[in-house]
């Protein structure tokens, strides 16, 4: 068996590799990247050039800490980006399918999960990573509305620190 080789799709994910500091976050009230108790740091590593694993850690408020882990890769058989997300603040295992927009700078990841207002209902979510340049990127989370549009519920910006 021949081992797969990274493609241009996988190289998009290499742009995530490194250490990141989140400068802003609308999802966290009173977010302050200068406060060690509130700041969020993300460490992203490559697995064989085919996958990335991102581990994020930071303050949740009221002295609580949180950890999130995301995996991303590209599945040539499915023709899309695939991945997962878990967080210490919830019991849902999120499964991503995604695509790179034509601009080559925007990775869109979609998943189904519990409704924000009613966890017994399933909603369709979209997380978007947009590369501003090699050392800055944004992230946004949105949920599909009944009319098919997406409502953004959080945004953040990160800069490479290592």
C-alpha positions, -999 to +999 in steps of 0.1 A: +000+000+000+013+034-009+008+061+017-011+093+006+009+124+000-003+159+010-021+179-018-028+216-022-059+210-002-038+198+027-014+227+024-042+251+031-044+236+065-007+241+070-014+278+073-031+270+107+001+253+122+017+273+150+007+291+182-020+317+182-033+343+205-069+354+202-070+392+202-108+396+202-138+374+209-174+385+207-184+351+222-168+359+256-180+389+276-152+411+288-125+392+268-090+405+275-060+389+257-037+407+282-054+389+312-039+354+317-072+343+333-093+354+303-070+349+272-073+321+248-043+304+232-044+279+204-016+254+195-020+238+161+002+209+149+004+189+117+000+151+116+019+139+086+010+169+065-025+154+060-042+165+092-040+193+118-049+191+154-057+223+172-059+226+210-073+258+224-073+267+261-086+297+279-109+314+304-146+309+305-153+335+332-159+332+369-125+315+373-134+286+350-111+273+323-120+256+290-103+234+265-114+227+229-098+203+203-104+205+166-091+181+139-091+190+102-081+172+071-091+168+035-107+136+022-102+133-016-127+105-018-155+128-005-140+159-021-142+180+010-126+191+042-135+169+072-129+172+109-143+172+144-146+195+174-150+188+211-150+212+240-149+208+278-180+229+280-204+205+262-210+168+256-216+171+218-191+155+194-192+178+163-184+164+129-174+189+102-176+188+064-163+218+046-150+236+016-125+263+006-142+293-010-129+305-044-109+333-028-085+306-014-086+324+020-118+312+035-124+277+049-161+270+056-169+241+080-204+229+085-220+207+111-253+197+127-258+201+164-283+209+192-304+240+188-292+270+208-327+278+221-339+242+222-313+214+225-338+188+216-339+204+181-311+200+155-297+231+139-272+236+110-240+255+120-213+271+099-178+279+113-156+301+090-119+305+092-107+334+071-069+340+066-062+377+065-025+369+059-001+342+072+000+356+107-036+368+112-070+351+108-106+354+119-131+329+130-169+332+131-197+309+141-232+311+127-264+291+127-289+287+098-322+306+102-356+293+090-353+315+059-320+298+050-297+328+059-270+324+086-270+344+118-235+350+133-233+344+170-196+349+176-165+363+159-129+364+169-095+374+155-062+356+162-026+364+155+003+340+152+027+342+182+048+312+174 
